[in-house]
Amino acid sequence: MIRKKVKEVFLSGTGITREFGHGETKIIAVNNVDFEFHRGEIISIVGESGSGKTTLAKMILGLLSLTRGEIEFEGKPRDIATQAKRRQYWQNIQAIFQDPFSTFNIFNKVDSVLFDCIRLQGQEHLSNAEKFEKMKESCSFVNLKFEELSNKYPFELSGGQMQRLMIARIFMLKPKLLIADEPTSMIDACSRATILDMLLKLRDEIDMTIVFITHDIGLAYYISDTVYIMEHGIVVERGTADEAILHPKSDYTKRLLGDVPKIYEPWDFTKDMV
């Protein structure tokens, strides 16, 4: 894909650390991580399960506190000390997650899910007709018909429809940054390509930064301007997609690349056998 020209840094972290437990039971899930995200950039944070990538994402979202370190938002130290300040922060930074079935409150109908986006933007003053038009437009963006979803509960939708509904929410909110945590891992290859195309289209429309949290290093190379590769809570590789994946320096990155099957090479089924 065509890499975008790098713009200003609007979210950054220095020495980001998260520890769980104390003493002998202490686990350092994220260890002294630095990052810089630019406006309109696509970033992938890559690693296996337990690498710390999702914990880092939750700290960026403000869902987990930092043990140490500092996050700056738009050039100033991030302040999410009160509910009002968190709400303001979440107007700019949103997320979609791996499992759409755990994303939505099963007792809230689709209308309520989309109306919450209008409320988060402080647009409750709009007329019912204007609210309806906004919800209809967001569903249309992801090839859904609001009339067919209205008055339904999320559990009445298919997995693909729920994935699209998550993106419809993002279309309405238009955040400056979207964290996408394995957003396509539960759907088939055709739907996966469609969802990625929708996210990239949205990025182009509103100059949104997208951070993909993924274990798929091939996907990271294809879609990313910048790649961070994490192992045991530490960033072991960082750079452009070409630098990090085509010219890796870390042994861990080389091992991840070595585990990717290549259609032009015979598969060696014995290398993992004991």
C-alpha positions in Angstrom: 0.0 0.0 0.0 1.0 3.7 -0.4 2.5 5.0 2.8 1.2 8.4 3.9 3.4 11.4 4.5 4.1 11.7 8.3 2.3 14.6 10.0 2.6 16.1 13.5 2.7 14.0 16.7 -0.5 14.2 18.6 -0.3 11.3 21.0 3.0 10.1 22.6 4.1 8.1 25.6 7.4 8.1 27.5 8.5 5.3 29.9 5.1 3.6 29.9 5.1 0.8 32.5 2.3 -1.3 33.9 2.9 -3.8 36.8 0.4 -6.3 38.3 0.9 -7.8 41.7 3.6 -7.2 44.2 6.8 -8.9 45.4 7.5 -12.4 44.0 4.1 -12.4 42.2 4.7 -9.1 40.4 4.3 -9.2 36.6 5.6 -6.4 34.4 3.1 -6.4 31.6 4.5 -3.3 29.8 8.0 -2.2 30.5 9.3 1.3 29.8 7.7 1.7 26.4 8.0 4.9 24.3 5.8 5.7 21.4 4.7 8.5 19.0 1.6 8.5 17.0 1.1 11.0 14.1 -2.1 12.4 12.7 -3.4 10.2 9.9 -0.8 7.5 10.5 -1.5 3.7 10.5 0.4 1.9 13.3 0.5 -1.8 14.1 1.6 -3.1 17.5 2.5 -6.7 16.9 3.2 -9.5 19.3 2.1 -12.9 20.5 -0.3 -13.5 23.4 1.2 -12.1 26.6 3.5 -9.6 24.8 1.8 -6.7 26.5 0.2 -5.1 23.4 -3.4 -5.2 24.6 -2.3 -3.9 28.0 -0.6 -1.0 26.3 -3.7 -0.3 24.3 -5.9 -0.2 27.4 -3.5 2.3 29.0 -3.6 4.5 25.9 -7.4 4.3 26.1 -7.4 5.3 29.8 -9.0 2.0 30.8 -5.9 1.0 32.8 -3.8 3.3 35.0 0.0 3.7 34.4 2.4 2.4 37.1 5.0 4.7 35.7 5.4 7.0 32.7 3.5 9.8 31.0 1.2 10.1 28.0 0.9 13.4 26.2 -2.1 14.3 24.1 -1.9 17.1 21.6 1.3 18.3 23.2 0.1 18.4 26.8 0.2 15.8 29.6 -3.0 13.8 29.4 -5.5 14.6 32.1 -8.3 12.0 32.7 -8.6 12.5 36.4 -12.4 13.1 36.4 -15.3 11.5 34.5 -15.8 14.7 32.6 -12.2 14.8 31.4 -12.3 11.1 30.5 -15.5 11.7 28.5 -13.8 14.6 26.6 -10.7 12.3 25.9 -13.0 9.6 24.6 -14.5 12.0 22.1 -11.1 11.9 20.4 -9.9 8.3 21.1 -12.1 5.3 20.6 -11.6 1.5 20.1 -13.1 -1.5 18.4 -12.4 -4.9 19.9 -11.9 -8.5 18.8 -15.1 -9.9 20.1 -18.2 -7.9 18.9 -20.4 -10.1 21.1 -18.8 -8.7 24.3 -18.6 -5.1 23.0 -22.3 -4.2 23.2 -24.7 -4.3 26.1 -27.2 -7.0 25.2 -30.0 -5.0 26.9 -29.5 -2.0 24.6 -31.0 -2.0 21.2 -29.1 -0.8 18.1 -30.9 2.5 18.2 -29.6 3.1 21.7 -26.1 2.1 20.7 -26.0 4.7 17.9 -27.8 7.3 20.0 -25.1 7.0 22.6 -22.7 8.3 19.9 -24.8 11.4 19.4 -24.9 12.0 23.1 -21.2 11.5 23.5 -20.7 14.2 20.9 -23.0 16.5 22.9 -25.6 16.7 20.0 -28.7 15.7 22.0 -30.2 19.0 20.8 -30.7 17.7 17.3 -34.2 17.0 16.1 -35.4 13.4 15.9 -35.2 13.7 12.1 -31.6 14.8 12.2 -30.6 12.1 14.7 -32.3 9.5 12.4 -30.4 10.8 9.4 -27.1 10.5 11.3 -27.8 6.9 12.3 -28.9 6.0 8.8 -25.8 7.6 7.3 -23.5 5.7 9.6 -25.1 2.4 8.8 -25.0 3.1 5.1 -21.3 3.7 5.3 -20.8 0.1 6.4 -23.4 -1.3 3.9 -26.1 -1.8 6.5 -29.7 -0.5 6.4 -30.7 1.2 9.6 -34.3 0.3 9.0 -33.4 -3.4 9.1 -31.5 -3.0 12.4 -33.8 -0.6 14.2 -35.5 -2.0 17.3 -33.2 -5.0 17.3 -30.9 -6.2 20.0 -27.2 -6.8 19.2 -27.6 -10.5 19.8 -30.1 -10.7 17.0 -27.4 -9.6 14.5 -24.8 -11.8 12.8 -21.2 -11.5 13.8 -20.4 -9.7 10.5 -23.3 -7.2 11.2 -22.0 -6.5 14.7 -18.5 -5.9 13.3 -19.9 -3.4 10.9 -22.0 -1.8 13.6 -18.8 -1.2 15.6 -17.4 0.7 12.6 -20.7 2.6 12.1 -20.2 3.9 15.7 -16.7 5.1 14.8 -18.1 6.8 11.6 -20.5 8.7 13.8 -17.9 9.6 16.5 -15.1 10.5 14.1 -12.4 10.3 16.7 -8.8 11.4 16.1 -7.5 8.0 17.0 -8.9 4.5 16.7 -7.4 1.5 18.5 -8.5 -1.7 16.6 -7.7 -4.7 18.8 -7.7 -7.8 16.5 -10.9 -6.4 14.8 -11.0 -9.1 12.0 -9.7 -12.2 13.7 -13.2 -13.8 14.2 -14.5 -13.3 10.6 -13.8 -15.0 7.3 -11.2 -13.7 4.8 -13.7 -12.0 2.5 -15.4 -10.1 5.4 -11.9 -9.3 6.8 -10.9 -7.5 3.6 -14.2 -5.6 3.6 -13.8 -4.4 7.2 -10.2 -3.3 6.6 -11.2 -1.4 3.5 -13.9 0.4 5.5 -11.4 1.4 8.2 -8.9 2.6 5.6 -11.6 4.5 3.8 -12.6 6.2 7.1 -9.0 7.0 7.8 -8.8 8.8 4.4 -12.1 10.6 5.0 -11.3 12.2 8.4 -7.5 11.9 8.6 -7.9 9.5 11.6 -4.9 7.7 13.1 -5.5 3.9 13.4 -3.5 1.7 15.8 -3.9 -2.0 15.0 -3.2 -4.5 17.8 -2.4 -7.7 16.1 -0.4 -10.9 16.1 -0.5 -11.0 12.2 2.8 -9.6 11.0 1.8 -10.0 7.4 -1.2 -7.7 7.9 1.0 -5.3 9.8 3.3 -5.0 6.9 0.5 -4.6 4.4 -1.4 -1.8 6.1 1.0 0.1 8.3 3.2 3.2 8.1 4.9 2.4 11.4 5.3 -1.0 13.2 6.1 -1.7 16.9 6.9 -5.3 17.8 6.5 -6.3 21.4 8.0 -9.2 23.4 7.4 -9.7 27.1 6.2 -6.1 27.6 9.2 -4.6 25.7 9.3 -3.0 22.3 12.0 -5.0 20.5 11.5 -3.5 17.1 10.3 -0.1 15.9 10.3 1.6 12.5 8.6 1.9 9.2 6.9 -1.2 7.9 9.8 -1.8 5.5 12.5 -1.2 8.2 10.9 -3.4 10.9 9.7 -6.3 8.7 11.9 -6.3 5.7 15.1 -5.5 7.6 14.5 -6.7 11.2 17.2 -6.4 13.8 15.5 -8.3 16.6 15.8 -12.1 16.9 12.2 -12.2 18.0 11.0 -10.3 14.9 13.0 -12.7 12.7 11.4 -15.7 14.5 7.9 -14.2 13.9 8.7 -13.8 10.2 10.1 -17.3 10.1 6.8 -18.7 11.4 4.9 -17.1 8.4 4.2 -19.8 5.8 5.6 -18.9 2.3 3.8 -20.3 -0.7 7.1 -20.6 -2.7 8.9 -22.7 0.0 8.0 -26.3 1.2 6.6 -26.3 4.7 8.8 -27.9 7.3 6.5 -29.7 9.7 9.4 -31.2 11.7 10.8 -27.9 13.1 8.2 -27.8 15.9 8.3 -31.5 16.7 10.0 -32.7 19.9 
